[in-house]
Amino acid sequence: MSATINTRQVAATSAIPEPLQYREYKLLLKSDHFTKPSHFHKFWKIARRVAKKLDIVIRKRGKPMEIHVREVIFFDTPRFRLYNNGFMLRRRMFYKKGLPQSNYELTLKFRGADRATAAAVDVQPLLKSPYEVKFKEEILLPRDGQPGMRAIYAHSCDLDSPNTIITQSFETISQVFPVLLKTGAKPKTLLSIVSAPIEEILVNMGEIDFGGKVTAKATLAIWRNRTTQAQLVGEYSYQVKFDGPDGLRGKPKDLSEAFFKDLQVEARDWIHLGSTKTALLYSLGGAALLRNHE
């Protein structure tokens, strides 16, 4: 079987395309700029300054600068069958007061540049466990490194506290997510960790108000190698959830985009040129990244 998903086959996996539910803006940052707490406050001030110029309000909702620690692991076959077909399999474990929690989250995500194809991929699981399906537009930096924006689409499923054994082989994970059978991986293929376990430091950066009752929770995440503690990459992101079928439009949409573009200019010395955190991790894991990989 070909290592590339046939678009017609993918589109046929779901009879009713998923409507967009979220728009998330993602700005990659140099992780070595965040080595102590004051650096997070410095970036917060930059974001506040850009927002003020645009007459946007950023509120300190919840506990400002609250820090959460999570372990993130990506699984794939030795030849990266999942990623080469647009899929990512991620396990995220949560910590409280330095101790790992008993529950964790398993996510399968399909991501691509074509909205119709991404919407039609059926990521629903067969496993009897609580889950949530999301269809999201992700706004990234342009490939040429110039200030601007481009969009990709992500269709994902989050499972709560599934059995850890399902990530041991392709056979078991494909029984949970049948759509993965289209990757062509052999049933007995073992899954392994991509590159290394990641320690994610997630900081609450407040709530952005774009007007018209449109708000977005902002966070700043730093990824580092959990084994060596080597810094990898950072990401400032904010996400808007749609209240209706019309999605994000008008002045709130214009302001959310202007904030993203202006922040790239104001914080240009902080910007990490690249596409996504996942693409960086896979490149470190030895994957030969194609142009359409994110």
Residue, then its C-alpha position, 0 to 999 in steps of 0.5 A: m500500500s502506498a505511504t500516501i493517503n488517497t484523498r478520495q479514500v480519506a474523504a469517504t471516511s465521513a459522510i457528513p463533514e465536520p464544521l469548524q469549531y475553533r480557530e487557534y493562532k500559533l506563534l513559535l518562539k525561541s525557547d532559550h528566551f524563557t529560562k527564568p520567570s521574569h522572561f515570561h513577564k517580559f513577553w506578557k508586556i510585549a503582548r499587552r503593548v501590541a494589544k493596547k495599540l489595537d485597542i484590544v483588552i488582555r485580562k488576567r483571568g484565573k491565576p496569571m502566570e500560573i504554571h502547569v507541567r505536562e509530559v508529552i509523548f508522540f508515538d509512531t512506527p519506525r518508518f513514520r507511517l502515521y506522520n507521513n500520512g498526516f496523522m499524529l498520535r500523542r499522549r499527554m500526562f498531567y502533573k499536580k504539585g510535582l506528582p504525576q496524575s493517574n489519568y492522561e489524555l490520548t490524542l489522534k490528530f489528522r492535519g493538512a492544508d486542505r479543509a475538505t480533506a481534513a474535515a472528512v477524516d473520521v477520527q472517532p474511536l471504537l473504544k468505549s471511553p469518554y472522548e471529544v472530537k474537534f475540528k480546528e483551523e490553525i493559523l501559523l507563520p508563513r513559510d518565508g519567514q516574513p510577517g503574515m499568516r497561513a492556515i492549516y486544518a486539524h481534525s482530532c479526537d481526545l480520549d480520557s484515560p485509555n489503557t496504556i497498552i493500546t500504544q504498544s503496536f499498530e494493531t492495537i491502536s488501529q483497532v481503536f482508531p480504524v482510520l489509521l488502517k489507511t496508513g498501510a502499516k503492518p499490524k505487527t509493527l511496534l510503535s515507539i516514542v518519537s525523538a524523546p519524551i517532552e516536558e511541557i511548561l504551560v503558562n497562563m497568559g490571560e484572556i484576550d477580548f477581541g470585542g463582540k463577545v469574542t474572547a480567546k484564552a492565551t497560553l505560552a508553552i515551552w518544550r524541552n527534552r525530558t531526559t536531557q532538559a535541552q530546550l527545544v521550542g516555545e509557542y504562544s497561542y490563543q484560541v477562539k471557539f465559535d458560538g455559531p455556524d457563521g464562525l469568526r468574522g467581522k471586526p473580531k476576526d480582523l483584530s485577532e489577525a492583526f494582533f497575530k501579525d503585529l506581534q510577529v513584528e514587535a517580538r521579532d527577536w523572540i520568533h523561532l522560524g519553523s512551522t509547528k512544534t511537532a514538525l521540529l520534534y519529528s525532525l529531531g527524531g530522524a523523520a525526512l520531513l516533506r514540505n507539507h508536513e506540519 
